[in-house]
Amino acid sequence: MAPPRYKNERDEGAQPDWSASAGRSVPPAPAEERTPAPRRKPSGNNASRRVVSARKASRRKEERTVIDDLKAPSKKGWTPLKAIFFFVFLPFQIIGMMTRKMHWFIMWPLRALLSIGFVGAVIAAILIIVYGTQSKQYDISQIVRMPERTIVLDRKGREIGTLHGENRRIVELNEVPQVFLDAVMLREDKRFFEHGGVDWWGVGRAVQQVARHHRATQGASTLTMQLAKTTYNHQDRNIQAKFLEVALAMRIEATYSKKEILKAYINRIFWGHTFLGISAAAHGYFDKEPIDLTVGESAMLAGIIFGPNEFSPYRNPEGAKEKRDIVLKILLDEGKITSEQYKTALAEPIATKRPVQRGEENYALDLIRREVDHIFDVLDAQNQEVKDDTIYRGGLIIRTTLDLDLQNAAIDSMNKHLNELEARRGYKHPTRQQYLALGKEERAKKLPDYVQSAAVVIDNSSGALLAVVGGRDGEESRFNRAIQARRQVGSLFKPFVYSAYFEHGGNPDSTISDGPIARGEIAGGGSWSPRNADGQSHGMRPASYGLLKSRNTMSVRVGNRAGLDKVIGLAQLAGFQGKIYRSPTMYLGTWEASPLDIAGAYTIFANGGVRPSPYIIESISEKAHNGETRERPIFNTRKVSRRVCTQRTANITSSILQQITKPGGTAGQTARLGFKAPCGGKTGTTNKYMNAWFCGFSSSVTTSVWVGFDKQRTIVDRGYGGTLALPIWVDIMLASQKCGYPQETISKTPKTSTAVLRLCRESGCIAHTGCEAAKAAYYETMPGIVPEKGICTKHTPIAEEVGENGPDNGAPTAEPVLSDEAPNAEEPVPNALEVPDNEPPTAQEVPD
């Protein structure tokens, strides 16, 4: 081998170039010793060997260069651009080293595949980091925590209606047919139990279809991805939104089991109109529970998921039938239904049934809604967000004191008697039938102007409201006259005038003049001199006679003896609210009150002078979910009462009121109309027959009834409380007897609530765990209720854990919060009488 040469022979200080020596450290020979070697003619074999040797040397040099590059950077140092290029192309250099010894027809395809795979892995890692980070910003617990309607139950556990939240009611998987679950999964996600949130086989099929048809013919979203999209309300339809749904689906699958995900899906998905979840859809389309869905109905609901409004059976029954038949064929092909089931379901018509809701329920729900809002204002006065979140989420169970049977009986009686009134010969006011004959759009613009009525039924011992009816139909008018309308009460107020007189030493046998009232005789009355309606005077009579016969002159003299302040004080204690006219005309009933005020006040005459505070909400609790066995208590009503007058006073007034309902009294036709149980009450009629009242009580309940117009006018000539309101009262009291409320001798001592009984509504006997499991048990708090035959035998008892979840369950308690709020803006309360604010209304001079 030739000796190495200097790079620049003229430069004596130049260093030798060692590169040509292939790494051998051999110093060059002195110049005088260098002699040219004799040239030999190379043979062919030697030339070939030299070529091969040169190639090997070149390859070794390349390997050393790569290794040196891997070991350390160049002596000139790193620049940011060099560093980027180094790390970017390093994997490809490694791939080149790994495949250098392969034949070219294997090496280059393999290098391409490995490079593409590496690039794909890098992109995937970036996507995972970016969208995984974004997905962690979402509250994953929202998947199973979904807003739903708050359910309102009556005292026997029957549903009255719903409030707050969304139109959704959460059900468990065992509360829906298995064929429905099969239909949903086969239709939307056949491999639901096999993938981890993303069905990559489905993605491949979707890509294949796009390549074949040049458009998307099938989706690749799994049930989990759809659940993520629906939960977080993603509206965008682009690749970024899809990547985020994939990341969320993986988080969901890692957090919840497949059954939990499936349950969340069927309860959250939108089924058209306002129906959210399978329960709302089953009730909205077929008016039935989900478990009662047929094979055909289940298939239809599964078929319209991707286009619920477009294929709604209400709007497009043919389209809904087409989707149902497709799903039925899939179920048959997959062996989920038999051929007989397939043929039967295929022959079923698309038969929808809208749920029926009675209008009178709206009046009770309106009161309950306001009371719930008031309760949350009290509980969360310092935390508005807690209240808003609770109302938004819904999912509460509100147990009320209402009795649906009594509520329905009240509205039926009201319409029956007022329809008869409107059918009388010579009746000159607009009727409800005329209003209903108007077109729907015209009715929406016009408030009803036909004669109305309102009624309230209250439990004497506890103050629980058993029925609240604010008008003839809540759909036609939302104005709740039972609690919002304040009207002059007329002679209905006289028992409180006499009670004030008895409370301060008066005696029912004390004689009072029935003659004309002289000028200046009544304190504060000036020249006011009211007359009796019949224009007659009966001389000196016992004070009890004045109340029994509703004599105006005697009542004014009795009130004058008691004193205006004493009468006002007792009336306010009894529950009368609103504006006070401090005038002697008050003795004749110019005070305005609502039917609720009247009913609550009259309970003192059936309860020994004690007035329980009226209330309608028994308790509020949060539903049990996700394996929980008990509801979480939020609120319990603490029953309170106050003494209004002495027991002696209440008993004297009560005995006179009981005489009024017997023959000879102003409500003497009570027994003739059909109610023969012990009772007491008083009629009330205002000036020009504008308001007709009756309020009466039995041993267990007190009921007030009002009849009149929203814009006050004469109802009919001689439209007394005893002829217009009393018949409705009798029907309601008869219904209370049928509902099991005892009608015994009226007590002369204050009543207290008896122990709470847990009864079975199906057998009427004492409930046990079997009745609880059948959802047939309810709490009965009415005193005097006795089970029919001891322990229920209709249901089989089941084992249960030891524990109590009674009234003392740790929930906050509060006194009843029925409030005197302003009526809705839709229908302002009509003025009782058009008089200046500084002048008292005129006293009525009409008989009862």
PADRENPA-998440 format. One record per residue (C-alpha): x, z, y. Coordinates in steps of 0.1 Angstrom, whole numbers, plus 2048, in hexadecimal, padded with zeros to 3 digits. Layout:
N
XZY
...
END
This chain:
848
800800800
80D7F7823
81A813838
80481F855
80A811878
80981F89B
7EB8168AF
80280D8CD
8258078C2
8318068E5
8258298EB
84083F8DC
82A85E8E0
80C84E8CF
7FE85F8B0
7FC84E88F
7DB840884
7D2851863
7B283E85E
7C282284B
7D2839832
7AF843825
7B686782B
7DA86981D
7F287D834
81286882F
82886484D
835841855
85983884C
873833866
875810875
897808866
88C810844
86D7FA845
8747DA833
85A7C082C
84E7BF808
85079F7F5
83078D7F4
81F7867D3
80476E7CD
7E57817C4
7D47797A4
7AE7757A2
7A979678F
7BD7A97A9
7A979A7C6
7887A47B5
7947C77AF
79E7CA7D3
77C7BF7DF
76B7D97C9
7847F47D4
77D7EB7F8
7587EF7F4
75C8117E3
77381C7FF
75A811819
73D824807
752843805
75A84082A
73583E831
72D85D81C
74987082E
73B865850
718871847
72589283A
73A897859
71D89086F
7088AA85C
7238C485F
7298C3884
7218AF8A3
7398988B4
7558A68C8
7458978E7
7288B08E3
7018AE8E0
6E98A18F9
6C48A88F8
6BD8838EF
6D78848D3
6C88A48C5
6A58958C5
6B18758B3
6C588A89B
6A889F88F
68F883890
6A486B87A
6B4886864
69888584A
69B85F848
6C1862844
6BC87A828
6A2863818
6BD84781A
6D785C809
6BF8667ED
6B68417E6
6D88307EC
6E182B7C7
6C081B7BF
6BB7F67BB
6AE7E67DB
68C7DC7CD
6868017C5
6998117E2
6878017FF
6638067F4
66C82A7EA
67C83080C
65C82281D
645839809
65A85880E
65D851833
63884C837
63186B823
64987F839
639872859
61687A84A
62189D842
62E8A3865
60E896874
5FA8AC85C
60E8CA866
6098C388B
5E38BF885
5E28DF871
5F48F388C
5E08E48A9
5BD8E589A
5C4904886
5CC9168A7
5AD9088B7
59791389A
5A393689D
5939388C0
5719378AF
5609578A3
55C94F87E
54296B87A
52A95588C
52694286C
51095D85D
50496E87D
4EA956889
4CE95B8A2
4AC95F892
48996989C
48098E8A0
463996889
4469AB896
4329BE87B
4119D187E
40C9F4871
4079E884E
4269D284D
4149B1853
42499886A
41499488C
42D97B89B
4519768A6
46597D8C6
4879748D4
4A39628C2
4A093F8B4
48493189D
49793C87E
491955863
4AE95C84C
4A795B826
4BD962808
4C69477EE
4AF9577D5
4929537ED
49392C7EB
48D9167CD
4AC90C7B9
4A18E87BA
4A38E97E0
4C78F57DF
4CF8DA7C6
4BF8C07DC
4D28CB7FB
4F48CA7E9
4EE8A97D7
4E28997F7
4FC8A780F
51A8B37FB
51B8AD7D5
53D8BD7D0
5358DC7E5
5418F57CA
5618E17C3
5718DB7E5
5818F47FE
56D8E981C
5788C581E
5708AC802
58E895802
57D87E7E8
56087B800
57887281C
587857806
5668497FE
55C848822
57C83682B
57781D80F
55481681C
56081183F
57A7F8833
5607E681E
5447E4837
5577E8858
541805862
539829857
51F82783B
52384B82E
53086B83C
54C88182F
5408A283E
53A8BE826
5208D9828
53B8F0836
5458D7851
5218D285A
51C8F785C
53A8FA874
52D8DE88A
50A8ED88C
516911891
52D9098AE
5168ED8BC
5308D18BB
5218B38CB
53F89C8CD
5438808B3
5688788B3
58787D89F
59189C8B2
5708AD8AA
5728A3886
5958B2882
5888D3892
56B8D3879
5848CF85D
5988ED869
57990286E
56C8F984C
58C90583C
58A92684F
56692A844
56E92381F
58B93C821
574957830
55395481E
54894C7FA
53692C7F1
51593E7EE
51994E810
52092C81F
50291C80E
4EC93881A
4F893483E
4F390E83B
4CF90E830
4C692984A
4D8918867
4D28F3863
4B98E287B
49A8D486A
4898C3887
4718CF8A3
47A8F38A9
4818FC884
4A290C87D
4A9915859
49690F83A
47D92B840
47291D862
4708FA853
45B906835
44391884C
4438FD867
43D8DF850
42A8EF833
41F91283F
42E923821
44B938816
46B92680B
4689337E7
4469217E4
4538FE7EC
44B8E47D2
4658CC7C4
4588B07DB
4598C67FA
47C8D37F2
4888AF7EE
4788A480F
4888C0822
4AA8B8813
4A589381A
49F896840
4BC8AD848
4D1891858
4B488586D
4998A0870
48889488F
48986F885
47B876862
46489486B
445892855
431899874
43E87B886
44986486A
43986C849
44384B839
467851842
466875834
456868814
47284E810
48D869814
47B8807FC
47A8657E1
49F85E7E5
4A78827E0
48F8857C2
4A18687B1
4C38797B7
4B58997A8
4A8886789
4C9873784
4DD894786
4C68A576D
4B98BF786
4958B7780
4828A8762
471886762
44F898763
4598AB782
46688B791
44687878B
430896798
44589A7B7
4468747BD
4208737BC
41C8907D6
4108857F8
423891817
40B8AD81F
4158C283D
4038E0849
4088EF86B
40891686C
3E992587C
3EE93E897
3D29528A6
3D19538CC
3CA9788CE
3EB9818BF
3FC9748DF
3ED9918F3
3FC9AB8DC
41D9988DB
41E996900
41B9BC903
4359C18E7
44D9A98F7
44C9BC918
44F9DD906
46E9D18F2
47E9C5912
4769E7922
4859FA905
4A59E6906
4A79EC92B
4A5A11924
4BEA11907
4D79F9917
4D29FF93C
4F8A00941
5009E392A
4ED9C3932
5029AF91A
4F89C58FC
4D39BF904
4D7999909
4EB9968E9
4D19A98D5
4B49958E3
4C89748DE
4D197C8BA
4AE9888B1
4AB99188D
49A9B2894
47C9C2883
4639D189C
4499E788B
42B9EC8A1
40CA018A0
3F49E48A1
3DA9DE885
3D59B8881
3B39BD870
3A79D188E
3B79B98A6
3A599B896
3849AD895
3869B58BA
38C9918C4
3719848AC
35799D8BA
3619948DE
35C96F8D9
33C9748C6
32A9888E0
3379748FE
32D9538ED
30A9628EA
30C96C90F
31694891A
2FA93A904
2DF94E916
2C593A928
2CC93894D
2F194194A
301930968
326935964
33F91E953
34292492D
35F923916
350906903
3508F2923
3758FB928
37E8F1905
36C8CF90A
3868C6924
3A48B191B
3C48C3911
3D68B7931
3BA8C2947
3B88E4937
3DD8E993C
3D88E5962
3B98FB964
3B792095E
39892B949
37C93795F
363942944
35996793F
37597C92F
37899D91D
3949B5913
3969D28FB
3AF9ED8F1
3ADA048D2
3C3A238D1
3CAA3E8B8
3BDA5F8C6
3D8A758B6
3F8A618BC
3F0A488D8
3F8A2B8C1
3E8A0B8CD
3D49FC8B0
3C79DD8C2
3CE9CC8E3
3B99AE8EC
3BE9A090F
3A598490E
39196B8FA
3AE9558F1
3D395A8F8
3DA9358F5
3C292D911
3CD949928
3EB95F926
3DE97893F
3DC99892C
3BD9A993B
3C19C7924
3E09D3936
3E39BE955
3C09BC964
3B69D997A
3919DC981
37A9F5990
36EA0B974
34DA16982
33BA33970
356A33956
36AA4A96E
34FA64970
35AA79952
37AA80964
368A8B983
354AA496E
373AAE95A
384AB897B
365ACC984
364ADE962
38AAE3963
387AF7983
36BB0F97A
34DAF8979
332AFC95E
31EAE194E
2FFAF6953
305AFB978
2E9AEB98C
2F2ACE9A3
2DAABC9BA
2D0A989B2
2C1A939D5
2CEA7D9F1
2F0A869FF
2EEA91A23
305A85A3F
326A99A3E
31DAAAA1D
33BA9BA0B
35EAA3A17
36EA84A25
34EA70A20
342A6FA44
320A5EA45
324A50A21
304A57A0E
304A469EB
2E3A439D9
2D9A439B5
2D3A219A6
2AFA2799E
2A9A349C2
29BA559B4
2A4A799B6
29FA9299A
2A5AB29AD
2BCACD9A1
2CAAC697F
2E6AD3969
308AC396F
309AB594C
2E9AA1954
2FBA8F970
315A82957
2FCA7B93C
2E6A66952
302A59968
2F2A66989
306A5B9A7
2FBA769BF
302A929A6
324A8399D
32EA829C2
324AA69C7
337AB19A7
356A9F9B3
352AAF9D5
351AD19C5
371ACA9B0
383ABB9CE
392A989D3
3B5AA49CB
3ABAB49AB
399A9599F
3B6A7F9A7
3CFA96997
3BBA98976
3B5A72976
3DBA6C97A
3E3A8495E
3CAA72948
3DCA5194E
3CBA4096B
3E5A2C97F
3E5A1499C
3D9A169C0
3C7A359CA
3ABA349E4
3AAA589F0
385A579F8
366A679E9
35BA459DD
374A4B9C1
35BA639B1
346A449A9
362A30999
373A1B9B4
394A239A3
3A2A04992
3B0A0596F
3B89F0951
3A89F392F
3C8A03922
3C6A1D93D
3A2A25935
3A8A2890F
3C6A3E913
3B3A5592C
394A59916
3A9A668F8
3A9A88909
384A8C901
38AA868DC
3AAA9A8DB
3A3ABC8EB
3B0AB390E
3D2AA5902
3DCA8190A
3F5A708F3
40AA56904
400A338F9
41AA1F8E7
41C9FF8D2
43F9FE8C4
445A168A7
46AA0C8A0
4849F18A4
49E9EA88A
4B79CE881
4B29BB861
4C79C2843
4DF9A583C
4FC99C826
4F59B480A
4EA9D181F
4CC9E4810
4BF9F582F
4B69EB852
4CA9F886F
4B4A0D885
4B5A068AB
498A188BA
47CA308B0
45FA3B8C6
45DA608CD
438A688CF
42FA7E8ED
410A8C8FC
405AA1919
3E8AB8920
3D1AAB93B
3B7AC693B
3ADAE6928
39DAE3906
37EAF2915
37BAD792F
381ABB916
368AC98FD
34CACC918
351AA9925
355A9B901
334AAB8F6
322A9B914
331A7990C
326A7C8E8
302A818F5
305A61909
308A4D8E9
2E9A5C8DA
2C6A508E2
2BDA59906
2E1A54913
2EDA35925
2FDA29905
2E1A358EF
2DEA148DC
300A1B8CB
2F0A258AA
2D6A098AC
2F39F08AF
3019FD88F
31BA18896
30DA3A88A
32DA4F887
333A6B8A0
33FA5D8C0
33FA618E6
343A4A903
339A3D925
32DA1D934
339A0F955
32A9F596B
3389EB98E
3269DE9AD
3139BD9A9
3199BE983
33D9B1987
34D9C796C
33D9D494C
34F9F093A
34BA0791C
364A2090F
35DA368F2
36EA4B8D7
36AA568B3
37DA718A0
39BA5989B
39BA3D8B5
392A368D9
387A138E4
382A04907
3719E390D
36E9CF92E
3599B0936
35C99B955
36B97E967
38F97A973
382970995
36898A99A
34398099C
32398C98E
323988968
2FD987963
2E1999974
2DE9BC965
2FF9B7953
3049DC94B
3219EA937
3079F691D
2FB9D2917
31B9BE91A
3389D4910
3289ED8F8
31F9D38DC
3449C88DB
34F9ED8D9
3379F38BC
3459D68A8
3699E28AD
360A058A3
34E9F8883
36E9E487B
383A0387F
36DA14865
3739F784D
3999F9854
399A1D848
39AA31868
386A50862
367A56877
360A7B873
353A97889
366A968AA
37FAB28AC
37EACC8C8
3A3AD38C4
3C2ABD8CB
3CBAA78AE
3EEAA38A0
3FBA8788B
3FCA8F866
419A88850
423A6384D
417A5382D
428A3581C
40BA2180D
408A017F9
3F39E780B
3E99D67EA
3DD9F57D8
3D6A0E7F4
3E9A287E1
40AA3B7E8
426A227E8
446A257D3
466A107CF
4539F47BC
43C9F07DA
45A9EF7F1
46A9D37DC
4499C07DD
4499C4803
4269D4800
42E9F780E
427A02832
426A23846
404A3184E
403A4B86A
3DDA4E870
3D1A7186A
3B7A74850
3C2A5683B
3C1A60816
3D0A4A7FB
3B6A3C7E2
3C5A457C1
3E7A567C4
406A437BB
404A1D7B9
402A0F796
4019EB7A0
4269E87A4
4429F578D
45AA0F79C
47EA0679E
49DA1B7A1
4ABA227C4
4C8A347D3
4C2A577E0
4BEA57806
4A5A57822
49FA3E83E
482A4E84F
47BA54873
49AA6A877
4B2A4E870
4CAA5188D
4B9A378A3
4B4A3F8C8
491A4C8CF
47DA4A8EF
45BA518FC
442A358FE
44AA1D91A
42AA0B920
42DA03945
4169F7960
4289D6968
41B9BA97D
40999F96B
41897D964
41B965981
40594D96E
3E595F976
3E5979992
3CE99798E
3AE9919A1
3A69AB9BB
38B9C39B1
3799C19D2
3849AF9F2
3889CCA09
3A39D5A22
3BF9EAA14
3B7A07A2C
392A08A22
385A15A01
36F9FF9EC
34AA059ED
33BA1A9D2
325A0A9B8
301A139B7
2F6A04996
2E9A16977
2FAA16956
END
